[in-house]
Amino acid sequence: MAIISPQMEFPIDETHNRLRYISKFTNFFMSEALKIQSDVKIQSLVSDHEEKERMKQAEYRMEKVIIDTIQKEFPQDSILSEEAGFSEGKGNFLWVIDPIDGSMNFVRGIPLFSISIGIEHRETPVAGFVLLPALHTVYSAIYGEGAFKNNNRILVSKTEELQHSLIVSSFPTNRKDILSELMSEITAFIASGRSIRRTGSLVLDICWIAEGVLDGLWEKGIKVWDSSAASVILKEAGGQITGFTGDRFLRGQSDIVCSNGIIHSQIIEILKKVKSGYSLN
């Protein structure tokens, strides 16, 4: 499968320098994440408040490790991170960081969590770097140069029919407010697809679509740090990402559909039918 990315002008050498630099800290980031996980891991029943505090503590600690590493080499770059917010630099590069995607899994000792670092140029994602520390896995991509898992080229699946597809969704944080609509969507995909999975990490989900483990997903209420790195990896693996109506994906878009590209229109059609039926009730 030949992947042809639309032409886009950005400083490729400077992008390579940044990805090469951050890649040197792969083992360090992984070991730090697992050390933090050991410190905050829940061994017995705790309150919701304490669990959330441990999740925040873990995210702040991992975030600081990543930001300090970036700022040592690229102090002129801007940084946007889930917990620390936005730090404006003097250049055109922006690092977009999700220090721990899947933080509840993280504090429960479940290995399905990720570290996501996107590199953007003038607010356009141009490179992605994702770590799965507990699975010893690295995903990376630069716009126009393909996507890789542990330095091996990856491509999306060739699944052609939704009925043979593995679909995934990580329920949004406001799921209780939209429960009826959400259950309608889940019911429709259970009826139409091969099966549904839920990992608890959207970044992981998108990377697994990129390497052909999963075939598609729909997700609501995401943030820019959820998609910045993973969207580049997915597109460079031959996948597709859009809004719920099939509209062109825009940076920071909150509702997304990701797929191998082949079943994309089928996912969109299911969502349209659910929305139409839900609106009539």
Secondary structure by P-SEA (a helix, b strand, c coil): ccccccccccaaaaaaaaaaaaaaaaaaaaaaaaaaaaaccccccccaaaaaaaaaaaaaaaaaaaaaaaaaccccbbbbccccccccccccbbbbbccccaaaaaaacccccbbbbbbbccccccbbbbbcccccbbbbbccccccccccbbbbbbccccccccccccccccccccaaaaaaaaaaaaaaccccccccccaaaaaaaaaaccccccccccccccccaaaaaaaaaabbbbbccccccccccccccccccccaaaaaaaaaaaaaaaaaac
